[in-house]
Amino acid sequence: MTWIHDQIYAAGGKHIPATWDDFMDQTGVTAILHLRPESPETFSGSVPEQFIWMDVADESQAGLKQRLLAANFLHTSVSTGLRVLLHSSLGLHRTRWAYVAYSIMAGRSVKSTLRMAAEPPWLAPYHTDREVWDTFAVACRAESV
C-alpha cells in the first residue's frame, strides 16, 4: 500500500475493504476505483463519496473503453480535489495500468509515463504493450477536442 500521487493511493488485497472506515479516516480518501473480476469486494462501513467497480483482473483485460473509463474517473476525482483509492483485490500491482491511463490522460507522454510505471513503488520491469498506450494517447487527445 502506498501513495503513488498526491491524491491517489494504491493498494490490494482484502484488508482495506474490511477496514474501510479506519482507512478513510486516516487518509482522507473518499473515492474508490476498484478492480476485481466477477463482482466487487464489499467495503465495510461508510459509503464512499464516489465508487467505480471494474470487472478487470489485470491489464490484459483492459481494452480502450476500460482504460478511458478508469482514466476519466481518476482525472475527474483528482480534479475535484478528492483523494482516491486505486484498489485491486488481486494485488496492488494490478492497478498500475489504471494509473498509467490517468497519467497519459493528464498530459504526460507515453514514454515518460511508462518509464515512471517501472519505478518504485511499482515493480520493475513493467511488461506492457507500448502500441496500446500510443493508441490510448491518441484517443485521449481526440476526446479532449
VMD Tcl script that builds the backbone (N, CA, C; Angstrom):
set m [mol new atoms 435]
animate dup $m
set s [atomselect $m all]
$s set {name element resname resid chain x y z} {
  {N N MET 1 A 0.845 -1.172 0.000}
  {CA C MET 1 A 0.000 0.000 0.000}
  {C C MET 1 A 0.889 1.232 0.000}
  {N N THR 2 A 0.526 2.193 -0.848}
  {CA C THR 2 A 1.370 3.370 -0.932}
  {C C THR 2 A 0.681 4.504 -1.685}
  {N N TRP 3 A 1.107 5.725 -1.387}
  {CA C TRP 3 A 0.676 6.871 -2.174}
  {C C TRP 3 A 1.487 6.849 -3.462}
  {N N ILE 4 A 0.831 6.919 -4.599}
  {CA C ILE 4 A 1.525 6.947 -5.883}
  {C C ILE 4 A 1.392 8.322 -6.534}
  {N N HIS 5 A 0.645 9.201 -5.901}
  {CA C HIS 5 A 0.365 10.543 -6.388}
  {C C HIS 5 A -0.122 11.295 -5.157}
  {N N ASP 6 A -0.089 12.607 -5.182}
  {CA C ASP 6 A -0.549 13.373 -4.022}
  {C C ASP 6 A -1.964 13.005 -3.600}
  {N N GLN 7 A -2.794 12.581 -4.535}
  {CA C GLN 7 A -4.189 12.290 -4.226}
  {C C GLN 7 A -4.611 10.858 -4.554}
  {N N ILE 8 A -3.682 10.014 -4.945}
  {CA C ILE 8 A -4.037 8.637 -5.316}
  {C C ILE 8 A -3.206 7.645 -4.504}
  {N N TYR 9 A -3.910 6.752 -3.841}
  {CA C TYR 9 A -3.319 5.718 -3.007}
  {C C TYR 9 A -3.595 4.385 -3.684}
  {N N ALA 10 A -2.587 3.549 -3.848}
  {CA C ALA 10 A -2.765 2.241 -4.484}
  {C C ALA 10 A -2.596 1.136 -3.449}
  {N N ALA 11 A -3.483 0.165 -3.518}
  {CA C ALA 11 A -3.428 -0.946 -2.564}
  {C C ALA 11 A -4.113 -2.163 -3.167}
  {N N GLY 12 A -3.866 -3.294 -2.556}
  {CA C GLY 12 A -4.503 -4.524 -2.986}
  {C C GLY 12 A -4.861 -5.397 -1.800}
  {N N GLY 13 A -5.598 -6.438 -2.076}
  {CA C GLY 13 A -5.955 -7.383 -1.032}
  {C C GLY 13 A -7.293 -7.094 -0.387}
  {N N LYS 14 A -7.502 -7.696 0.781}
  {CA C LYS 14 A -8.796 -7.605 1.466}
  {C C LYS 14 A -8.772 -6.725 2.713}
  {N N HIS 15 A -7.588 -6.299 3.152}
  {CA C HIS 15 A -7.507 -5.552 4.406}
  {C C HIS 15 A -8.256 -4.219 4.348}
  {N N ILE 16 A -8.004 -3.417 3.345}
  {CA C ILE 16 A -8.653 -2.101 3.283}
  {C C ILE 16 A -10.169 -2.227 3.141}
  {N N PRO 17 A -10.696 -3.090 2.272}
  {CA C PRO 17 A -12.156 -3.225 2.236}
  {C C PRO 17 A -12.749 -3.606 3.598}
  {N N ALA 18 A -12.043 -4.441 4.349}
  {CA C ALA 18 A -12.550 -4.880 5.658}
  {C C ALA 18 A -12.471 -3.780 6.709}
  {N N THR 19 A -11.578 -2.817 6.511}
  {CA C THR 19 A -11.373 -1.746 7.496}
  {C C THR 19 A -11.553 -0.372 6.847}
  {N N TRP 20 A -12.482 -0.278 5.908}
  {CA C TRP 20 A -12.666 0.927 5.099}
  {C C TRP 20 A -12.795 2.203 5.927}
  {N N ASP 21 A -13.642 2.226 6.931}
  {CA C ASP 21 A -13.836 3.450 7.722}
  {C C ASP 21 A -12.538 3.926 8.363}
  {N N ASP 22 A -11.770 3.016 8.938}
  {CA C ASP 22 A -10.489 3.394 9.543}
  {C C ASP 22 A -9.537 3.943 8.486}
  {N N PHE 23 A -9.464 3.279 7.346}
  {CA C PHE 23 A -8.588 3.733 6.261}
  {C C PHE 23 A -9.014 5.122 5.783}
  {N N MET 24 A -10.302 5.310 5.586}
  {CA C MET 24 A -10.824 6.598 5.127}
  {C C MET 24 A -10.500 7.704 6.139}
  {N N ASP 25 A -10.686 7.423 7.416}
  {CA C ASP 25 A -10.396 8.410 8.456}
  {C C ASP 25 A -8.906 8.766 8.503}
  {N N GLN 26 A -8.039 7.797 8.314}
  {CA C GLN 26 A -6.591 8.020 8.387}
  {C C GLN 26 A -6.026 8.730 7.168}
  {N N THR 27 A -6.617 8.500 5.992}
  {CA C THR 27 A -6.029 9.009 4.748}
  {C C THR 27 A -6.794 10.151 4.095}
  {N N GLY 28 A -8.070 10.273 4.423}
  {CA C GLY 28 A -8.901 11.264 3.745}
  {C C GLY 28 A -9.378 10.807 2.380}
  {N N VAL 29 A -9.146 9.553 2.039}
  {CA C VAL 29 A -9.608 9.007 0.762}
  {C C VAL 29 A -11.123 8.843 0.822}
  {N N THR 30 A -11.809 9.352 -0.206}
  {CA C THR 30 A -13.269 9.261 -0.242}
  {C C THR 30 A -13.803 8.718 -1.565}
  {N N ALA 31 A -12.908 8.347 -2.477}
  {CA C ALA 31 A -13.320 7.778 -3.767}
  {C C ALA 31 A -12.528 6.484 -4.002}
  {N N ILE 32 A -13.156 5.535 -4.673}
  {CA C ILE 32 A -12.515 4.241 -4.918}
  {C C ILE 32 A -12.698 3.833 -6.373}
  {N N LEU 33 A -11.589 3.483 -7.020}
  {CA C LEU 33 A -11.622 2.764 -8.293}
  {C C LEU 33 A -11.198 1.347 -7.927}
  {N N HIS 34 A -12.132 0.420 -8.033}
  {CA C HIS 34 A -11.938 -0.947 -7.535}
  {C C HIS 34 A -11.930 -1.945 -8.687}
  {N N LEU 35 A -10.867 -2.746 -8.750}
  {CA C LEU 35 A -10.721 -3.763 -9.783}
  {C C LEU 35 A -10.851 -5.140 -9.150}
  {N N ARG 36 A -11.796 -5.910 -9.660}
  {CA C ARG 36 A -11.966 -7.282 -9.176}
  {C C ARG 36 A -12.822 -8.038 -10.178}
  {N N PRO 37 A -12.372 -9.214 -10.599}
  {CA C PRO 37 A -13.184 -9.980 -11.540}
  {C C PRO 37 A -14.487 -10.466 -10.912}
  {N N GLU 38 A -15.523 -10.506 -11.717}
  {CA C GLU 38 A -16.840 -11.075 -11.413}
  {C C GLU 38 A -17.728 -10.217 -10.531}
  {N N SER 39 A -17.251 -9.728 -9.401}
  {CA C SER 39 A -18.085 -8.910 -8.521}
  {C C SER 39 A -17.194 -8.055 -7.628}
  {N N PRO 40 A -17.723 -6.923 -7.158}
  {CA C PRO 40 A -16.894 -6.072 -6.301}
  {C C PRO 40 A -16.712 -6.666 -4.912}
  {N N GLU 41 A -15.594 -6.315 -4.308}
  {CA C GLU 41 A -15.331 -6.632 -2.896}
  {C C GLU 41 A -16.284 -5.781 -2.060}
  {N N THR 42 A -16.690 -6.263 -0.904}
  {CA C THR 42 A -17.520 -5.475 -0.001}
  {C C THR 42 A -16.627 -4.580 0.841}
  {N N PHE 43 A -16.856 -3.275 0.768}
  {CA C PHE 43 A -16.147 -2.309 1.604}
  {C C PHE 43 A -17.051 -2.025 2.797}
  {N N SER 44 A -16.596 -2.400 3.997}
  {CA C SER 44 A -17.433 -2.263 5.185}
  {C C SER 44 A -17.469 -0.818 5.654}
  {N N GLY 45 A -18.555 -0.455 6.299}
  {CA C GLY 45 A -18.657 0.886 6.875}
  {C C GLY 45 A -19.330 1.871 5.945}
  {N N SER 46 A -18.867 3.106 5.995}
  {CA C SER 46 A -19.470 4.214 5.254}
  {C C SER 46 A -19.372 4.025 3.747}
  {N N VAL 47 A -20.333 4.607 3.064}
  {CA C VAL 47 A -20.323 4.578 1.606}
  {C C VAL 47 A -19.352 5.651 1.112}
  {N N PRO 48 A -18.427 5.302 0.211}
  {CA C PRO 48 A -17.506 6.310 -0.319}
  {C C PRO 48 A -18.265 7.369 -1.125}
  {N N GLU 49 A -17.680 8.553 -1.224}
  {CA C GLU 49 A -18.304 9.635 -1.985}
  {C C GLU 49 A -18.465 9.245 -3.453}
  {N N GLN 50 A -17.440 8.602 -4.009}
  {CA C GLN 50 A -17.504 8.093 -5.378}
  {C C GLN 50 A -16.918 6.685 -5.399}
  {N N PHE 51 A -17.526 5.825 -6.199}
  {CA C PHE 51 A -17.073 4.436 -6.283}
  {C C PHE 51 A -17.315 3.932 -7.692}
  {N N ILE 52 A -16.312 3.281 -8.252}
  {CA C ILE 52 A -16.496 2.604 -9.529}
  {C C ILE 52 A -15.820 1.241 -9.417}
  {N N TRP 53 A -16.550 0.217 -9.848}
  {CA C TRP 53 A -16.016 -1.137 -9.876}
  {C C TRP 53 A -15.849 -1.541 -11.331}
  {N N MET 54 A -14.706 -2.171 -11.620}
  {CA C MET 54 A -14.451 -2.667 -12.962}
  {C C MET 54 A -14.127 -4.155 -12.889}
  {N N ASP 55 A -14.794 -4.924 -13.730}
  {CA C ASP 55 A -14.617 -6.371 -13.807}
  {C C ASP 55 A -13.353 -6.677 -14.613}
  {N N VAL 56 A -12.203 -6.337 -14.016}
  {CA C VAL 56 A -10.916 -6.470 -14.686}
  {C C VAL 56 A -9.928 -7.086 -13.695}
  {N N ALA 57 A -9.298 -8.190 -14.097}
  {CA C ALA 57 A -8.311 -8.836 -13.227}
  {C C ALA 57 A -6.927 -8.250 -13.431}
  {N N ASP 58 A -6.579 -7.958 -14.679}
  {CA C ASP 58 A -5.260 -7.388 -14.943}
  {C C ASP 58 A -5.286 -6.604 -16.252}
  {N N GLU 59 A -4.184 -5.984 -16.564}
  {CA C GLU 59 A -4.099 -5.089 -17.716}
  {C C GLU 59 A -4.503 -5.748 -19.026}
  {N N SER 60 A -4.232 -7.025 -19.188}
  {CA C SER 60 A -4.552 -7.700 -20.449}
  {C C SER 60 A -6.051 -7.706 -20.734}
  {N N GLN 61 A -6.876 -7.521 -19.712}
  {CA C GLN 61 A -8.327 -7.490 -19.878}
  {C C GLN 61 A -8.865 -6.080 -20.086}
  {N N ALA 62 A -8.011 -5.085 -19.999}
  {CA C ALA 62 A -8.449 -3.696 -20.111}
  {C C ALA 62 A -8.299 -3.207 -21.542}
  {N N GLY 63 A -9.416 -3.080 -22.223}
  {CA C GLY 63 A -9.422 -2.534 -23.570}
  {C C GLY 63 A -9.458 -1.011 -23.522}
  {N N LEU 64 A -9.592 -0.409 -24.665}
  {CA C LEU 64 A -9.613 1.055 -24.748}
  {C C LEU 64 A -10.744 1.639 -23.902}
  {N N LYS 65 A -11.911 1.034 -23.967}
  {CA C LYS 65 A -13.073 1.530 -23.202}
  {C C LYS 65 A -12.780 1.533 -21.690}
  {N N GLN 66 A -12.215 0.440 -21.177}
  {CA C GLN 66 A -11.911 0.355 -19.752}
  {C C GLN 66 A -10.812 1.347 -19.353}
  {N N ARG 67 A -9.823 1.506 -20.210}
  {CA C ARG 67 A -8.733 2.443 -19.920}
  {C C ARG 67 A -9.254 3.878 -19.874}
  {N N LEU 68 A -10.123 4.222 -20.817}
  {CA C LEU 68 A -10.708 5.571 -20.814}
  {C C LEU 68 A -11.591 5.779 -19.590}
  {N N LEU 69 A -12.369 4.770 -19.228}
  {CA C LEU 69 A -13.244 4.870 -18.058}
  {C C LEU 69 A -12.427 5.079 -16.783}
  {N N ALA 70 A -11.387 4.274 -16.601}
  {CA C ALA 70 A -10.539 4.407 -15.411}
  {C C ALA 70 A -9.850 5.767 -15.383}
  {N N ALA 71 A -9.289 6.179 -16.513}
  {CA C ALA 71 A -8.593 7.470 -16.575}
  {C C ALA 71 A -9.539 8.619 -16.291}
  {N N ASN 72 A -10.733 8.577 -16.877}
  {CA C ASN 72 A -11.712 9.644 -16.632}
  {C C ASN 72 A -12.137 9.705 -15.167}
  {N N PHE 73 A -12.370 8.543 -14.566}
  {CA C PHE 73 A -12.752 8.518 -13.150}
  {C C PHE 73 A -11.658 9.134 -12.282}
  {N N LEU 74 A -10.416 8.698 -12.492}
  {CA C LEU 74 A -9.305 9.235 -11.704}
  {C C LEU 74 A -9.115 10.725 -11.965}
  {N N HIS 75 A -9.157 11.117 -13.229}
  {CA C HIS 75 A -8.945 12.517 -13.585}
  {C C HIS 75 A -10.025 13.414 -12.979}
  {N N THR 76 A -11.265 13.007 -13.087}
  {CA C THR 76 A -12.371 13.790 -12.520}
  {C C THR 76 A -12.263 13.861 -11.006}
  {N N SER 77 A -11.976 12.743 -10.375}
  {CA C SER 77 A -11.858 12.724 -8.913}
  {C C SER 77 A -10.734 13.632 -8.435}
  {N N VAL 78 A -9.565 13.502 -9.031}
  {CA C VAL 78 A -8.410 14.310 -8.638}
  {C C VAL 78 A -8.676 15.787 -8.932}
  {N N SER 79 A -9.269 16.086 -10.089}
  {CA C SER 79 A -9.555 17.476 -10.469}
  {C C SER 79 A -10.525 18.160 -9.519}
  {N N THR 80 A -11.404 17.384 -8.896}
  {CA C THR 80 A -12.359 17.966 -7.952}
  {C C THR 80 A -11.850 17.920 -6.513}
  {N N GLY 81 A -10.590 17.524 -6.339}
  {CA C GLY 81 A -9.970 17.558 -5.017}
  {C C GLY 81 A -10.131 16.324 -4.170}
  {N N LEU 82 A -10.698 15.270 -4.731}
  {CA C LEU 82 A -10.876 14.047 -3.948}
  {C C LEU 82 A -9.577 13.253 -3.885}
  {N N ARG 83 A -9.416 12.519 -2.808}
  {CA C ARG 83 A -8.361 11.527 -2.699}
  {C C ARG 83 A -8.970 10.188 -3.078}
  {N N VAL 84 A -8.217 9.418 -3.871}
  {CA C VAL 84 A -8.757 8.206 -4.475}
  {C C VAL 84 A -7.950 6.982 -4.050}
  {N N LEU 85 A -8.659 5.909 -3.745}
  {CA C LEU 85 A -8.043 4.608 -3.546}
  {C C LEU 85 A -8.138 3.851 -4.858}
  {N N LEU 86 A -7.008 3.478 -5.399}
  {CA C LEU 86 A -6.919 2.632 -6.580}
  {C C LEU 86 A -6.653 1.235 -6.036}
  {N N HIS 87 A -7.664 0.362 -6.096}
  {CA C HIS 87 A -7.606 -0.910 -5.374}
  {C C HIS 87 A -7.896 -2.108 -6.275}
  {N N SER 88 A -7.096 -3.154 -6.112}
  {CA C SER 88 A -7.367 -4.440 -6.751}
  {C C SER 88 A -7.355 -5.519 -5.678}
  {N N SER 89 A -8.393 -6.304 -5.646}
  {CA C SER 89 A -8.441 -7.411 -4.687}
  {C C SER 89 A -7.323 -8.413 -4.949}
  {N N LEU 90 A -6.815 -8.447 -6.182}
  {CA C LEU 90 A -5.785 -9.414 -6.560}
  {C C LEU 90 A -4.365 -8.893 -6.368}
  {N N GLY 91 A -4.213 -7.672 -5.906}
  {CA C GLY 91 A -2.881 -7.141 -5.618}
  {C C GLY 91 A -2.653 -5.753 -6.183}
  {N N LEU 92 A -1.855 -4.988 -5.466}
  {CA C LEU 92 A -1.529 -3.598 -5.787}
  {C C LEU 92 A -1.056 -3.405 -7.226}
  {N N HIS 93 A -0.166 -4.244 -7.695}
  {CA C HIS 93 A 0.455 -4.003 -8.994}
  {C C HIS 93 A -0.483 -4.258 -10.173}
  {N N ARG 94 A -1.632 -4.841 -9.911}
  {CA C ARG 94 A -2.632 -4.997 -10.966}
  {C C ARG 94 A -3.380 -3.693 -11.224}
  {N N THR 95 A -3.129 -2.672 -10.409}
  {CA C THR 95 A -3.756 -1.359 -10.608}
  {C C THR 95 A -2.907 -0.445 -11.478}
  {N N ARG 96 A -1.700 -0.830 -11.760}
  {CA C ARG 96 A -0.743 0.040 -12.450}
  {C C ARG 96 A -1.299 0.577 -13.766}
  {N N TRP 97 A -1.957 -0.247 -14.552}
  {CA C TRP 97 A -2.467 0.198 -15.848}
  {C C TRP 97 A -3.445 1.361 -15.700}
  {N N ALA 98 A -4.252 1.355 -14.647}
  {CA C ALA 98 A -5.220 2.439 -14.447}
  {C C ALA 98 A -4.492 3.748 -14.141}
  {N N TYR 99 A -3.421 3.663 -13.360}
  {CA C TYR 99 A -2.642 4.865 -13.081}
  {C C TYR 99 A -1.918 5.358 -14.339}
  {N N VAL 100 A -1.433 4.439 -15.155}
  {CA C VAL 100 A -0.802 4.815 -16.426}
  {C C VAL 100 A -1.829 5.533 -17.304}
  {N N ALA 101 A -3.031 4.995 -17.382}
  {CA C ALA 101 A -4.085 5.634 -18.175}
  {C C ALA 101 A -4.367 7.048 -17.670}
  {N N TYR 102 A -4.477 7.207 -16.365}
  {CA C TYR 102 A -4.697 8.536 -15.778}
  {C C TYR 102 A -3.552 9.488 -16.125}
  {N N SER 103 A -2.327 9.031 -15.992}
  {CA C SER 103 A -1.168 9.890 -16.247}
  {C C SER 103 A -1.123 10.366 -17.692}
  {N N ILE 104 A -1.439 9.475 -18.616}
  {CA C ILE 104 A -1.462 9.865 -20.028}
  {C C ILE 104 A -2.603 10.841 -20.281}
  {N N MET 105 A -3.769 10.565 -19.716}
  {CA C MET 105 A -4.900 11.480 -19.893}
  {C C MET 105 A -4.598 12.859 -19.297}
  {N N ALA 106 A -3.819 12.867 -18.219}
  {CA C ALA 106 A -3.474 14.131 -17.557}
  {C C ALA 106 A -2.410 14.917 -18.327}
  {N N GLY 107 A -1.878 14.329 -19.418}
  {CA C GLY 107 A -0.962 15.070 -20.262}
  {C C GLY 107 A 0.474 14.593 -20.304}
  {N N ARG 108 A 0.825 13.591 -19.537}
  {CA C ARG 108 A 2.181 13.045 -19.607}
  {C C ARG 108 A 2.369 12.279 -20.902}
  {N N SER 109 A 3.570 12.267 -21.387}
  {CA C SER 109 A 3.855 11.499 -22.597}
  {C C SER 109 A 3.815 10.008 -22.275}
  {N N VAL 110 A 3.565 9.218 -23.302}
  {CA C VAL 110 A 3.551 7.768 -23.129}
  {C C VAL 110 A 4.918 7.300 -22.647}
  {N N LYS 111 A 5.973 7.806 -23.261}
  {CA C LYS 111 A 7.326 7.379 -22.909}
  {C C LYS 111 A 7.639 7.658 -21.441}
  {N N SER 112 A 7.378 8.872 -20.976}
  {CA C SER 112 A 7.705 9.194 -19.577}
  {C C SER 112 A 6.789 8.452 -18.606}
  {N N THR 113 A 5.547 8.253 -18.991}
  {CA C THR 113 A 4.614 7.519 -18.126}
  {C C THR 113 A 5.051 6.065 -17.972}
  {N N LEU 114 A 5.426 5.434 -19.061}
  {CA C LEU 114 A 5.852 4.032 -18.976}
  {C C LEU 114 A 7.155 3.890 -18.211}
  {N N ARG 115 A 8.037 4.863 -18.334}
  {CA C ARG 115 A 9.278 4.847 -17.551}
  {C C ARG 115 A 8.944 4.971 -16.059}
  {N N MET 116 A 8.039 5.889 -15.717}
  {CA C MET 116 A 7.629 6.081 -14.328}
  {C C MET 116 A 6.955 4.820 -13.763}
  {N N ALA 117 A 6.193 4.131 -14.609}
  {CA C ALA 117 A 5.462 2.938 -14.167}
  {C C ALA 117 A 6.372 1.737 -13.918}
  {N N ALA 118 A 7.650 1.863 -14.233}
  {CA C ALA 118 A 8.615 0.795 -13.970}
  {C C ALA 118 A 9.514 1.142 -12.777}
  {N N GLU 119 A 9.200 2.252 -12.099}
  {CA C GLU 119 A 9.986 2.693 -10.944}
  {C C GLU 119 A 9.173 2.511 -9.664}
  {N N PRO 120 A 9.844 2.496 -8.499}
  {CA C PRO 120 A 9.107 2.390 -7.231}
  {C C PRO 120 A 8.065 3.498 -7.121}
  {N N PRO 121 A 6.920 3.188 -6.564}
  {CA C PRO 121 A 6.603 1.986 -5.792}
  {C C PRO 121 A 6.188 0.790 -6.641}
  {N N TRP 122 A 6.178 0.944 -7.950}
  {CA C TRP 122 A 5.817 -0.170 -8.817}
  {C C TRP 122 A 6.989 -1.130 -8.949}
  {N N LEU 123 A 6.689 -2.356 -9.323}
  {CA C LEU 123 A 7.737 -3.355 -9.570}
  {C C LEU 123 A 8.267 -3.211 -10.982}
  {N N ALA 124 A 9.562 -3.323 -11.128}
  {CA C ALA 124 A 10.177 -3.303 -12.458}
  {C C ALA 124 A 10.493 -4.738 -12.846}
  {N N PRO 125 A 10.505 -5.061 -14.080}
  {CA C PRO 125 A 10.104 -4.215 -15.200}
  {C C PRO 125 A 8.588 -4.188 -15.347}
  {N N TYR 126 A 8.110 -3.250 -16.151}
  {CA C TYR 126 A 6.685 -3.140 -16.441}
  {C C TYR 126 A 6.449 -3.729 -17.822}
  {N N HIS 127 A 5.839 -4.906 -17.869}
  {CA C HIS 127 A 5.550 -5.576 -19.138}
  {C C HIS 127 A 4.205 -5.072 -19.650}
  {N N THR 128 A 4.255 -4.326 -20.723}
  {CA C THR 128 A 3.043 -3.762 -21.301}
  {C C THR 128 A 3.231 -3.648 -22.803}
  {N N ASP 129 A 2.181 -3.275 -23.483}
  {CA C ASP 129 A 2.218 -3.116 -24.927}
  {C C ASP 129 A 2.249 -1.624 -25.255}
  {N N ARG 130 A 3.383 -1.115 -25.659}
  {CA C ARG 130 A 3.569 0.306 -25.949}
  {C C ARG 130 A 2.577 0.791 -27.012}
  {N N GLU 131 A 2.299 -0.033 -28.011}
  {CA C GLU 131 A 1.365 0.371 -29.069}
  {C C GLU 131 A -0.037 0.615 -28.525}
  {N N VAL 132 A -0.459 -0.179 -27.566}
  {CA C VAL 132 A -1.769 0.025 -26.950}
  {C C VAL 132 A -1.814 1.393 -26.280}
  {N N TRP 133 A -0.724 1.767 -25.598}
  {CA C TRP 133 A -0.690 3.067 -24.923}
  {C C TRP 133 A -0.589 4.218 -25.922}
  {N N ASP 134 A 0.101 4.023 -27.037}
  {CA C ASP 134 A 0.134 5.054 -28.079}
  {C C ASP 134 A -1.272 5.289 -28.633}
  {N N THR 135 A -2.008 4.208 -28.878}
  {CA C THR 135 A -3.392 4.313 -29.343}
  {C C THR 135 A -4.259 5.006 -28.292}
  {N N PHE 136 A -4.036 4.663 -27.035}
  {CA C PHE 136 A -4.784 5.291 -25.943}
  {C C PHE 136 A -4.519 6.802 -25.908}
  {N N ALA 137 A -3.271 7.205 -26.074}
  {CA C ALA 137 A -2.921 8.632 -26.061}
  {C C ALA 137 A -3.639 9.379 -27.181}
  {N N VAL 138 A -3.724 8.766 -28.345}
  {CA C VAL 138 A -4.441 9.387 -29.464}
  {C C VAL 138 A -5.926 9.523 -29.111}
  {N N ALA 139 A -6.500 8.489 -28.500}
  {CA C ALA 139 A -7.919 8.538 -28.094}
  {C C ALA 139 A -8.155 9.628 -27.048}
  {N N CYS 140 A -7.217 9.807 -26.143}
  {CA C CYS 140 A -7.338 10.873 -25.131}
  {C C CYS 140 A -7.320 12.245 -25.791}
  {N N ARG 141 A -6.434 12.435 -26.735}
  {CA C ARG 141 A -6.378 13.731 -27.438}
  {C C ARG 141 A -7.668 13.979 -28.208}
  {N N ALA 142 A -8.201 12.951 -28.846}
  {CA C ALA 142 A -9.439 13.088 -29.597}
  {C C ALA 142 A -10.621 13.406 -28.673}
  {N N GLU 143 A -10.602 12.791 -27.488}
  {CA C GLU 143 A -11.681 13.007 -26.524}
  {C C GLU 143 A -11.663 14.424 -25.964}
  {N N SER 144 A -10.484 15.019 -25.863}
  {CA C SER 144 A -10.380 16.355 -25.264}
  {C C SER 144 A -10.636 17.470 -26.276}
  {N N VAL 145 A -10.788 17.127 -27.559}
  {CA C VAL 145 A -11.042 18.145 -28.593}
  {C C VAL 145 A -12.497 18.498 -28.632}
}
mol reanalyze $m
mol bondsrecalc $m
mol representation Tube
mol addrep $m
